[in-house]
Amino acid sequence: MHPPRVLILPGLFDSGPDHWQTRWELANPSFRRVRQRDWQTPDRSEWVAALHAVISESADPAILVAHSLACSLVAHWAGAHDGPVRGALLVAPADVEAPDFPEGPTGFAPMPLVRLPFPSIIVSSTNDPYVTPRRAARFAEAWGAELELIGPAGHINSASRLGEWPRGLAFLERLSGRVP
């Protein structure tokens, strides 16, 4: 069996050049970004279909590395599809039900709160403007995910100035080790 494919799933507006997801992709040629047609005003059904198409391209197992809105994407995908997904690193899950959630994304609320059929780790910050630690804990409980609160790191994005974010790579490595 091949080692798991690593699929990078950016959130709203994609991940720019200084985002840890982009740095990981550039440093690891085997990592693949799942492209979406519209990063500005995403539609859930379209994003889920794009993710499913990439997952279905191969029988080789995949590990999903999701950021922000893409954490909801993973939960929606898992509720409607199955495939060779062996784990998910869910970073800074945006609370799509929060009153101040940005306008634009269509169909991502309500947040699916059903156990994911694969191991997962949620990484969240204590001062993320898009999810409270309490909501991140609720997602972890519902999804059967391990929760890692990493202290004040904002939305764990480019503005957080994490560089290649070695701690995140350690979470990915730990998740990969748990993958059967």
N, CA, C and O of each residue as an XYZ file, in Angstrom:
720
protein
N       0.846     -1.186      0.000
C       0.000      0.000      0.000
C       0.891      1.249      0.000
O       1.940      1.285      0.643
N       0.453      2.246     -0.723
C       1.187      3.505     -0.801
C       0.995      4.314      0.479
O       0.010      4.123      1.192
N       1.935      5.218      0.773
C       1.702      6.113      1.906
C       0.519      7.028      1.587
O       0.219      7.255      0.415
N      -0.149      7.548      2.596
C      -1.305      8.396      2.338
C      -0.942      9.627      1.505
O       0.115     10.231      1.687
N      -1.837      9.980      0.594
C      -1.731     11.248     -0.132
C      -2.093     12.353      0.853
O      -2.960     12.156      1.704
N      -1.457     13.492      0.755
C      -1.814     14.632      1.597
C      -2.494     15.653      0.703
O      -1.896     16.171     -0.239
N      -3.760     15.935      1.015
C      -4.541     16.900      0.251
C      -4.722     18.166      1.078
O      -5.240     18.122      2.194
N      -4.294     19.285      0.526
C      -4.381     20.588      1.181
C      -5.722     21.217      0.817
O      -6.046     21.359     -0.362
N      -6.499     21.591      1.829
C      -7.830     22.172      1.623
C      -7.875     23.569      2.233
O      -8.149     23.707      3.425
N      -7.612     24.609      1.438
C      -7.718     25.976      1.956
C      -9.177     26.362      2.202
O     -10.106     25.735      1.694
N      -9.339     27.401      2.989
C     -10.668     27.935      3.250
C     -10.991     29.103      2.340
O     -10.443     29.233      1.245
N     -11.883     29.941      2.810
C     -12.332     31.119      2.079
C     -11.135     31.945      1.604
O     -10.219     32.209      2.383
N     -11.135     32.345      0.364
C     -10.109     33.177     -0.286
C      -8.818     32.422     -0.601
O      -7.852     33.044     -1.042
N      -8.765     31.089     -0.389
C      -7.573     30.292     -0.671
C      -6.486     30.655      0.349
O      -6.704     31.515      1.202
N      -5.356     30.028      0.269
C      -4.228     30.303      1.166
C      -3.121     30.953      0.352
O      -2.623     30.377     -0.616
N      -2.744     32.153      0.753
C      -1.742     32.916      0.021
C      -0.324     32.413      0.220
O      -0.110     31.400      0.885
N       0.654     33.122     -0.359
C       2.048     32.656     -0.362
C       2.680     32.546      1.026
O       3.610     31.759      1.203
N       2.212     33.300      2.002
C       2.792     33.246      3.342
C       2.049     32.304      4.283
O       2.423     32.167      5.448
N       1.014     31.663      3.790
C       0.223     30.735      4.610
C       0.983     29.422      4.764
O       1.631     28.959      3.826
N       0.901     28.831      5.936
C       1.594     27.564      6.186
C       1.155     26.469      5.212
O       1.966     25.612      4.859
N      -0.105     26.474      4.769
C      -0.531     25.451      3.807
C       0.261     25.557      2.502
O       0.692     24.548      1.944
N       0.447     26.786      2.027
C       1.206     27.003      0.793
C       2.657     26.604      0.997
O       3.256     25.975      0.124
N       3.223     26.960      2.134
C       4.617     26.591      2.425
C       4.780     25.076      2.482
O       5.767     24.541      1.978
N       3.823     24.384      3.090
C       3.896     22.930      3.134
C       3.846     22.351      1.729
O       4.611     21.446      1.394
N       2.951     22.871      0.917
C       2.798     22.372     -0.446
C       4.081     22.583     -1.257
O       4.493     21.703     -2.014
N       4.705     23.742     -1.098
C       5.942     24.021     -1.827
C       7.103     23.161     -1.334
O       7.963     22.766     -2.120
N       7.126     22.876     -0.052
C       8.217     22.088      0.523
C       8.035     20.579      0.313
O       8.989     19.812      0.442
N       6.828     20.166     -0.006
C       6.509     18.743     -0.158
C       5.795     18.534     -1.487
O       4.568     18.628     -1.541
N       6.520     18.257     -2.545
C       5.904     18.137     -3.868
C       4.788     17.097     -3.959
O       3.958     17.165     -4.865
N       4.758     16.142     -3.037
C       3.689     15.140     -3.076
C       2.381     15.669     -2.477
O       1.333     15.051     -2.667
N       2.419     16.799     -1.758
C       1.202     17.379     -1.210
C       0.451     18.056     -2.366
O       1.061     18.684     -3.232
N      -0.861     17.921     -2.365
C      -1.656     18.475     -3.458
C      -2.784     19.353     -2.928
O      -3.546     18.947     -2.050
N      -2.875     20.548     -3.468
C      -3.963     21.465     -3.106
C      -5.206     21.103     -3.904
O      -5.140     20.910     -5.118
N      -6.331     21.013     -3.222
C      -7.608     20.816     -3.898
C      -8.091     22.191     -4.336
O      -8.368     23.057     -3.505
N      -8.189     22.382     -5.638
C      -8.573     23.678     -6.212
C     -10.089     23.816     -6.258
O     -10.817     22.859     -6.519
N     -10.530     25.022     -6.000
C     -11.950     25.342     -6.096
C     -12.138     26.393     -7.189
O     -11.261     27.228     -7.410
N     -13.258     26.351     -7.856
C     -13.542     27.308     -8.926
C     -13.672     28.730     -8.377
O     -13.185     29.685     -8.982
N     -14.331     28.858     -7.230
C     -14.610     30.186     -6.686
C     -14.188     30.227     -5.215
O     -14.868     29.682     -4.346
N     -13.064     30.876     -4.958
C     -12.565     31.004     -3.580
C     -13.243     32.153     -2.835
O     -13.209     32.189     -1.605
N     -13.855     33.088     -3.558
C     -14.417     34.291     -2.940
C     -15.830     34.073     -2.391
O     -16.153     34.526     -1.293
N     -16.661     33.380     -3.159
C     -18.040     33.117     -2.738
C     -18.325     31.622     -2.908
O     -19.036     31.224     -3.831
N     -17.779     30.811     -2.030
C     -17.884     29.359     -2.189
C     -19.311     28.847     -2.013
O     -20.100     29.365     -1.223
N     -19.595     27.825     -2.773
C     -20.859     27.115     -2.687
C     -20.549     25.704     -2.170
O     -19.725     24.992     -2.744
N     -21.209     25.317     -1.098
C     -20.906     24.035     -0.458
C     -20.994     22.859     -1.419
O     -20.084     22.030     -1.452
N     -22.054     22.765     -2.195
C     -22.203     21.599     -3.070
C     -21.082     21.548     -4.099
O     -20.604     20.466     -4.437
N     -20.660     22.695     -4.597
C     -19.570     22.735     -5.563
C     -18.240     22.345     -4.912
O     -17.460     21.586     -5.488
N     -17.990     22.867     -3.709
C     -16.743     22.547     -3.011
C     -16.697     21.056     -2.641
O     -15.658     20.411     -2.785
N     -17.813     20.518     -2.168
C     -17.857     19.100     -1.817
C     -17.601     18.248     -3.055
O     -16.861     17.267     -2.990
N     -18.208     18.617     -4.182
C     -18.011     17.862     -5.424
C     -16.549     17.906     -5.866
O     -16.005     16.894     -6.307
N     -15.916     19.065     -5.749
C     -14.501     19.181     -6.135
C     -13.625     18.311     -5.236
O     -12.721     17.628     -5.718
N     -13.890     18.336     -3.943
C     -13.129     17.492     -3.020
C     -13.356     16.018     -3.329
O     -12.405     15.237     -3.370
N     -14.591     15.641     -3.545
C     -14.893     14.238     -3.824
C     -14.207     13.763     -5.114
O     -13.725     12.632     -5.189
N     -14.169     14.627     -6.113
C     -13.511     14.261     -7.377
C     -12.034     13.964     -7.156
O     -11.510     12.996     -7.707
N     -11.358     14.782     -6.359
C      -9.925     14.564     -6.109
C      -9.714     13.315     -5.261
O      -8.818     12.519     -5.545
N     -10.521     13.138     -4.234
C     -10.389     11.941     -3.398
C     -10.613     10.685     -4.235
O      -9.921      9.684     -4.048
N     -11.566     10.732     -5.148
C     -11.942      9.565     -5.952
C     -10.979      9.250     -7.086
O     -11.100      8.201     -7.718
N     -10.035     10.128     -7.355
C      -9.078      9.890     -8.443
C      -8.182      8.680     -8.191
O      -7.600      8.131     -9.126
N      -8.075      8.270     -6.947
C      -7.158      7.192     -6.615
C      -7.722      6.370     -5.458
O      -8.451      6.880     -4.607
N      -7.370      5.096     -5.448
C      -7.739      4.242     -4.320
C      -6.743      4.389     -3.174
O      -6.963      3.859     -2.085
N      -5.630      5.122     -3.422
C      -4.649      5.332     -2.369
C      -5.263      6.187     -1.264
O      -6.026      7.112     -1.545
N      -4.938      5.884     -0.018
C      -5.512      6.649      1.091
C      -5.050      8.104      1.079
O      -3.960      8.429      0.608
N      -5.909      8.963      1.607
C      -5.600     10.391      1.676
C      -5.726     10.885      3.110
O      -6.544     10.396      3.888
N      -4.897     11.862      3.434
C      -5.050     12.622      4.667
C      -5.404     14.032      4.245
O      -4.727     14.623      3.404
N      -6.458     14.569      4.823
C      -6.931     15.906      4.497
C      -6.340     16.901      5.480
O      -6.351     16.670      6.689
N      -5.819     18.018      4.956
C      -5.280     19.090      5.790
C      -6.111     20.329      5.492
O      -5.867     21.048      4.524
N      -7.103     20.560      6.353
C      -8.093     21.607      6.123
C      -7.850     22.814      7.012
O      -7.417     22.682      8.157
N      -8.134     23.995      6.470
C      -8.050     25.228      7.243
C      -9.367     25.978      7.145
O      -9.948     26.098      6.067
N      -9.832     26.481      8.284
C     -10.954     27.402      8.366
C     -12.242     26.814      7.787
O     -12.718     25.789      8.276
N     -12.815     27.442      6.757
C     -14.060     26.969      6.159
C     -13.923     25.541      5.636
O     -14.908     24.804      5.594
N     -12.727     25.146      5.241
C     -12.520     23.795      4.711
C     -12.730     22.719      5.775
O     -12.941     21.557      5.427
N     -12.680     23.068      7.051
C     -13.002     22.085      8.096
C     -14.475     21.694      7.988
O     -14.828     20.522      8.120
N     -15.329     22.687      7.745
C     -16.743     22.416      7.503
C     -16.911     21.597      6.231
O     -17.739     20.687      6.175
N     -16.121     21.923      5.210
C     -16.141     21.153      3.961
C     -15.894     19.672      4.234
O     -16.609     18.819      3.709
N     -14.895     19.362      5.046
C     -14.583     17.965      5.373
C     -15.780     17.302      6.045
O     -16.140     16.177      5.699
N     -16.393     17.984      6.994
C     -17.543     17.410      7.700
C     -18.716     17.190      6.743
O     -19.390     16.162      6.815
N     -18.961     18.141      5.855
C     -20.041     17.975      4.874
C     -19.726     16.827      3.911
O     -20.605     16.026      3.595
N     -18.477     16.743      3.444
C     -18.088     15.650      2.551
C     -18.301     14.299      3.236
O     -18.881     13.387      2.648
N     -17.836     14.176      4.462
C     -17.928     12.908      5.190
C     -19.379     12.496      5.439
O     -19.679     11.307      5.544
N     -20.271     13.473      5.531
C     -21.681     13.156      5.737
C     -22.390     12.672      4.488
O     -23.469     12.085      4.573
N     -21.789     12.916      3.319
C     -22.448     12.571      2.062
C     -21.704     11.521      1.242
O     -22.289     10.906      0.351
N     -20.426     11.311      1.533
C     -19.596     10.445      0.702
C     -18.724      9.554      1.571
O     -18.590      9.754      2.778
N     -18.142      8.575      0.920
C     -17.056      7.844      1.544
C     -15.964      7.725      0.503
O     -16.176      7.988     -0.681
N     -14.828      7.337      0.953
C     -13.682      7.235      0.060
C     -12.467      6.905      0.886
O     -12.558      6.752      2.104
N     -11.330      6.796      0.232
C     -10.125      6.375      0.940
C      -9.476      7.490      1.764
O      -8.294      7.792      1.593
N     -10.253      8.092      2.652
C      -9.709      9.107      3.557
C      -9.325      8.404      4.846
O     -10.126      7.676      5.433
N      -8.088      8.629      5.282
C      -7.594      7.936      6.458
C      -7.385      8.856      7.653
O      -7.047      8.393      8.743
N      -7.582     10.150      7.457
C      -7.445     11.067      8.570
C      -7.595     12.501      8.110
O      -7.530     12.799      6.917
N      -7.800     13.398      9.088
C      -7.939     14.814      8.769
C      -7.311     15.660      9.869
O      -7.560     15.454     11.057
N      -6.494     16.614      9.442
C      -5.975     17.652     10.321
C      -6.841     18.868     10.059
O      -6.809     19.436      8.967
N      -7.615     19.269     11.054
C      -8.622     20.321     10.916
C      -8.162     21.536     11.712
O      -8.256     21.555     12.939
N      -7.662     22.554     11.004
C      -7.012     23.687     11.651
C      -7.916     24.910     11.609
O      -8.392     25.310     10.546
N      -8.146     25.501     12.782
C      -8.922     26.734     12.912
C     -10.294     26.611     12.258
O     -10.611     27.382     11.351
N     -11.116     25.657     12.699
C     -12.421     25.490     12.056
C     -13.298     26.725     12.251
O     -13.637     27.081     13.380
N     -13.660     27.369     11.154
C     -14.518     28.553     11.241
C     -15.922     28.121     11.657
O     -16.473     27.167     11.109
N     -16.483     28.815     12.610
C     -17.832     28.513     13.083
C     -18.835     29.133     12.107
O     -19.148     30.321     12.195
N     -19.328     28.322     11.186
C     -20.220     28.820     10.136
C     -21.587     29.237     10.681
O     -22.391     29.818      9.953
N     -21.854     28.944     11.957
C     -23.117     29.335     12.567
C     -22.999     30.602     13.407
O     -24.003     31.090     13.927
N     -21.792     31.140     13.548
C     -21.592     32.339     14.364
C     -22.287     33.537     13.710
O     -22.311     33.648     12.484
N     -22.850     34.433     14.527
C     -23.552     35.589     13.962
C     -22.659     36.483     13.099
O     -23.150     37.137     12.179
N     -21.361     36.519     13.383
C     -20.463     37.387     12.612
C     -19.686     36.629     11.538
O     -18.676     37.120     11.035
N     -20.165     35.413     11.184
C     -19.511     34.673     10.110
C     -19.629     35.479      8.819
O     -20.696     36.021      8.530
N     -18.541     35.566      8.033
C     -18.564     36.421      6.843
C     -19.645     36.032      5.838
O     -19.959     34.854      5.667
N     -20.203     37.035      5.181
C     -21.146     36.799      4.092
C     -20.392     36.189      2.927
O     -19.195     36.435      2.779
N     -21.038     35.423      2.121
C     -20.414     34.879      0.928
C     -20.557     33.382      0.810
O     -21.146     32.909     -0.163
N     -20.035     32.594      1.775
C     -20.175     31.146      1.637
C     -21.643     30.720      1.656
O     -22.420     31.188      2.488
N     -22.013     29.838      0.744
C     -23.389     29.389      0.616
C     -23.512     27.931      1.031
O     -22.811     27.061      0.513
N     -24.412     27.679      1.975
C     -24.763     26.315      2.304
C     -23.871     25.607      3.303
O     -24.039     24.406      3.514
N     -22.927     26.301      3.930
C     -22.032     25.625      4.874
C     -22.648     25.496      6.258
O     -22.224     24.646      7.041
N     -23.648     26.329      6.580
C     -24.364     26.196      7.841
C     -25.628     25.372      7.580
O     -26.193     25.444      6.489
N     -26.069     24.604      8.553
C     -25.453     24.426      9.864
C     -24.209     23.538      9.790
O     -24.012     22.771      8.847
N     -23.394     23.677     10.809
C     -22.184     22.857     10.902
C     -22.595     21.413     11.167
O     -23.328     21.150     12.120
N     -22.138     20.475     10.342
C     -22.446     19.063     10.623
C     -21.782     18.630     11.935
O     -20.586     18.845     12.134
N     -22.549     18.034     12.802
C     -22.028     17.589     14.094
C     -22.203     16.084     14.219
O     -22.850     15.591     15.142
N     -21.609     15.362     13.266
C     -21.684     13.911     13.208
C     -20.262     13.367     13.235
O     -19.352     13.945     12.640
N     -20.085     12.263     13.923
C     -18.756     11.661     14.056
C     -18.133     11.388     12.687
O     -18.770     10.810     11.806
N     -16.888     11.811     12.523
C     -16.157     11.557     11.285
C     -15.713     10.092     11.261
O     -15.362      9.538     12.302
N     -15.726      9.457     10.074
C     -15.384      8.042      9.997
C     -13.888      7.767      9.877
O     -13.484      6.703      9.407
N     -13.066      8.726     10.302
C     -11.613      8.579     10.253
C     -11.013      9.387     11.392
O     -11.660     10.301     11.904
N      -9.783      9.067     11.802
C      -9.147      9.831     12.874
C      -8.961     11.286     12.470
O      -8.732     11.596     11.301
N      -9.062     12.165     13.446
C      -8.873     13.586     13.148
C      -8.347     14.323     14.369
O      -8.561     13.930     15.516
N      -7.651     15.405     14.067
C      -7.144     16.308     15.093
C      -7.623     17.706     14.731
O      -7.425     18.165     13.606
N      -8.249     18.379     15.682
C      -8.597     19.792     15.518
C      -7.531     20.602     16.230
O      -7.221     20.347     17.394
N      -6.968     21.581     15.528
C      -6.026     22.519     16.122
C      -6.711     23.873     16.127
O      -7.135     24.374     15.085
N      -6.815     24.458     17.313
C      -7.498     25.743     17.432
C      -6.712     26.655     18.365
O      -5.950     26.201     19.219
N      -6.916     27.928     18.179
C      -6.247     28.944     18.971
C      -7.221     29.495     20.018
O      -8.438     29.418     19.845
N      -6.688     30.037     21.080
C      -7.539     30.584     22.138
C      -8.068     31.977     21.805
O      -8.944     32.487     22.502
N      -7.543     32.597     20.743
C      -8.042     33.930     20.372
C      -8.413     34.010     18.887
O      -8.255     35.053     18.253
N      -8.903     32.906     18.352
C      -9.334     32.876     16.955
C     -10.610     33.707     16.813
O     -11.579     33.466     17.533
N     -10.629     34.684     15.895
C     -11.834     35.502     15.745
C     -13.000     34.753     15.108
O     -14.123     35.256     15.115
N     -12.759     33.553     14.551
C     -13.819     32.836     13.842
C     -14.329     31.590     14.558
O     -15.238     30.921     14.065
N     -13.751     31.271     15.721
C     -14.264     30.161     16.519
C     -13.788     30.330     17.958
O     -12.623     30.640     18.208
N     -14.686     30.126     18.879
C     -14.304     30.176     20.291
C     -13.735     28.820     20.691
O     -14.039     27.806     20.062
N     -12.912     28.801     21.736
C     -12.427     27.498     22.223
C     -13.576     26.549     22.595
O     -13.470     25.336     22.413
N     -14.653     27.103     23.106
C     -15.799     26.263     23.487
C     -16.426     25.597     22.258
O     -16.754     24.411     22.295
N     -16.593     26.362     21.166
C     -17.163     25.789     19.943
C     -16.190     24.779     19.316
O     -16.614     23.737     18.814
N     -14.897     25.085     19.346
C     -13.912     24.132     18.819
C     -14.000     22.812     19.593
O     -13.903     21.734     19.008
N     -14.183     22.910     20.908
C     -14.332     21.703     21.728
C     -15.616     20.954     21.369
O     -15.647     19.724     21.373
N     -16.661     21.696     21.062
C     -17.928     21.062     20.653
C     -17.741     20.313     19.334
O     -18.230     19.194     19.176
N     -17.028     20.937     18.382
C     -16.769     20.261     17.107
C     -15.949     18.989     17.349
O     -16.247     17.936     16.785
N     -14.930     19.092     18.180
C     -14.082     17.933     18.465
C     -14.903     16.792     19.072
O     -14.751     15.632     18.689
N     -15.757     17.132     20.005
C     -16.596     16.112     20.637
C     -17.505     15.456     19.596
O     -17.590     14.229     19.534
N     -18.176     16.255     18.789
C     -19.118     15.723     17.801
C     -18.406     14.901     16.729
O     -18.909     13.856     16.317
N     -17.247     15.359     16.277
C     -16.536     14.694     15.184
C     -15.659     13.534     15.659
O     -15.095     12.807     14.841
N     -15.542     13.360     16.986
C     -14.669     12.311     17.507
C     -13.210     12.651     17.304
O     -12.373     11.764     17.139
N     -12.904     13.947     17.317
C     -11.547     14.422     17.042
C     -10.799     14.724     18.330
O     -11.396     15.059     19.353
N      -9.505     14.599     18.257
C      -8.634     15.061     19.328
C      -8.558     16.585     19.206
O      -8.476     17.105     18.093
N      -8.583     17.300     20.316
C      -8.520     18.760     20.286
C      -7.185     19.237     20.829
O      -6.762     18.831     21.911
N      -6.530     20.097     20.073
C      -5.286     20.743     20.490
C      -5.503     22.252     20.498
O      -5.592     22.868     19.437
N      -5.588     22.851     21.684
C      -5.645     24.310     21.808
C      -4.213     24.795     21.956
O      -3.519     24.407     22.895
N      -3.765     25.641     21.035
C      -2.342     26.002     20.995
C      -2.054     27.386     21.574
O      -0.978     27.937     21.341
N      -2.987     27.949     22.313
C      -2.763     29.272     22.871
C      -3.138     30.358     21.878
O      -3.797     30.077     20.877
N      -2.728     31.602     22.141
C      -3.125     32.713     21.272
C      -2.342     32.717     19.961
O      -1.169     33.088     19.929
N      -3.000     32.304     18.889
C      -2.356     32.267     17.563
C      -3.290     32.790     16.480
O      -3.095     32.514     15.297
N      -4.313     33.552     16.892
C      -5.240     34.105     15.914
C      -5.939     33.005     15.137
O      -6.325     31.979     15.697
N      -6.096     33.231     13.836
C      -6.811     32.278     12.988
C      -5.863     31.230     12.377
O      -6.238     30.515     11.448
N      -4.658     31.150     12.897
C      -3.654     30.173     12.454
C      -3.501     30.265     10.931
O      -3.594     29.272     10.208
N      -3.264     31.488     10.485
C      -3.151     31.759      9.053
C      -1.916     32.619      8.791
O      -1.023     32.682      9.637
N      -1.850     33.272      7.654
C      -0.696     34.113      7.312
C      -0.468     35.209      8.347
O       0.672     35.499      8.709
N      -1.552     35.814      8.819
C      -1.431     36.888      9.802
C      -0.831     36.400     11.112
O      -0.313     37.202     11.889
N      -0.891     35.113     11.366
C      -0.326     34.538     12.586
C       1.192     34.402     12.513
O       1.839     34.125     13.522
N       1.759     34.594     11.328
C       3.211     34.562     11.108
C       3.855     33.280     11.647
O       4.790     33.323     12.447
N       3.338     32.155     11.193
C       3.822     30.860     11.659
C       4.920     30.281     10.781
O       5.527     29.269     11.129
N       5.180     30.922      9.635
C       6.169     30.376      8.712
C       5.727     29.015      8.214
O       4.580     28.841      7.802
N       6.634     28.044      8.251
C       6.280     26.690      7.819
C       5.505     25.923      8.891
O       5.071     24.795      8.656
N       5.334     26.518     10.043
C       4.570     25.966     11.160
C       4.972     24.524     11.480
O       4.208     23.587     11.246
N       6.199     24.362     12.025
C       6.676     23.022     12.365
C       5.779     22.292     13.365
O       5.669     21.067     13.324
N       5.148     23.036     14.251
C       4.251     22.369     15.209
C       3.074     21.720     14.474
O       2.629     20.633     14.842
N       2.580     22.385     13.445
C       1.513     21.802     12.634
C       1.969     20.548     11.919
O       1.227     19.570     11.828
N       3.206     20.577     11.405
C       3.756     19.380     10.762
C       3.863     18.234     11.760
O       3.674     17.072     11.399
N       4.164     18.559     13.010
C       4.216     17.520     14.046
C       2.824     16.924     14.282
O       2.692     15.718     14.490
N       1.788     17.769     14.250
C       0.421     17.244     14.375
C       0.099     16.331     13.191
O      -0.505     15.273     13.367
N       0.501     16.738     11.992
C       0.275     15.919     10.796
C       1.013     14.583     10.918
O       0.461     13.532     10.592
N       2.236     14.628     11.379
C       3.011     13.399     11.561
C       2.357     12.486     12.596
O       2.297     11.271     12.412
N       1.870     13.077     13.682
C       1.198     12.289     14.706
C      -0.072     11.646     14.152
O      -0.360     10.483     14.432
N      -0.820     12.407     13.371
C      -2.027     11.874     12.748
C      -1.663     10.760     11.766
O      -2.325      9.722     11.730
N      -0.615     10.973     10.975
C      -0.192      9.964     10.004
C       0.192      8.670     10.694
O      -0.048      7.586     10.162
N       0.785      8.773     11.867
C       1.152      7.584     12.622
C      -0.040      6.811     13.130
O       0.059      5.609     13.373
N      -1.173      7.486     13.297
C      -2.386      6.844     13.788
C      -3.198      6.239     12.651
O      -4.148      5.492     12.883
N      -2.817      6.565     11.425
C      -3.578      6.082     10.279
C      -3.270      4.604     10.056
O      -2.102      4.227      9.960
N      -4.299      3.763      9.971
C      -4.034      2.333      9.757
C      -3.417      2.062      8.396
O      -3.135      0.910      8.064
